[in-house]
Structure formats: C-alpha cells, structure tokens
Amino acid sequence: FDLAGQRLFICALGNNTVEVLDLRKGTQVHSITGLGAPQGVGYAPEFNRLFVANDKGGVCNIYDGKSFEAVGELRFEDDADNVRYDEASQKIYVGFGGGGIAVVNARDGKLVSSIKLSAHPEAFQLEKNGSRIFVNVPNSRHVAVIARDKGEVVARWKTDLALANFPMALDEADHRLFVGCRLPSRLVVLNTDSGN
C-alpha cells in the first residue's frame, strides 16, 4: 500500500501480474506483466521501490514505483513468497525456498543476509514496536520467532495438531498472533509474550 499516493498493489497470482489500483479514483491504473506466479509485494515509499516475490523461479523483481520499470532482481533458490517492509531499518524481508527469510536493503536492492528456517515460510509478520519476526512454518508445524537484531531463530512455538497453517495476522497491542489452519479448519491464537 502506498499511503501518500493512495495506491494499492495486488498480486494477481493466476494472471502472473501485479495490479496497481488508484484508491482515490477506484480504478486500475497499471498492470505489471510477465511475472511468475507473484506471491508477495512490498513497497518502500522512501525509495519509491516495489518488490515482487515470484513462486516460479524464486525471483524477487524490483521496480521503480512511478514508471514501473524494472530496476533490479534478486534470485533465490525457489518459491519466493511473502514480502514485508520494515520502515525503521529500511529493510525488505522475503520468505523463500526450502526455508529462509532474506534481508534486503531497500535503498539499493542488495541482499544483506539470510535467516535459516527448518522449512518453507508461508507467512510472516514483523513487530513494529519490537524486534521480532513471527514466521509460519507449516511443514515443521510451528511458528518460528526470529530476533531481527541477532538474525536468528530464538524460539519455536508449536501449532499442535493444526495442519496446513498458512495465513497469519499480528495484534501487537494485545500480544496475540493469529494463525489460520486448514486441517482442521481452525484459528490458532498464540500469546506473543509466551507462545502459548
């Protein structure tokens, strides 16, 4: 979401595009084409850069946020997935492959580091008032807790018998993490202070 420009960026996975919507006018204003099953998109307003993670090929494309011209790309082993932007550190985080979170400098699009996970990350959320990243790792049946300052996993919270856990949301004010599961259809709620 581009707050200043009132634009919304949407991954149209089945279309292999990212759609750009003007929220003031309620219209589509641009379509970025030629992508490989885009899974996640992040916008860094300070640099007017758009980062798009693609399942096919594991590529994260980087675009100028005004012209939508390609200005770079990052290649991961496969399945680049969710993208998050940390405004405070000006870093982009990209989930990818068999188990990793890439840390990217938003200013120049360069890979800074990578954080190893036990399996592919399906979703993750960044604390705004803290330094943790909560990562949903369904094939390992847990949520990994990463300390951004250390660049490593510091805890693993089990999701018990719930499987196929994909979406997640963070309620930072009330210290709750919500994880949506398909088998069985269930919402798992974890306390971010204890993991219970």
Disulfide bonds with the S-S distance in Angstrom:
none
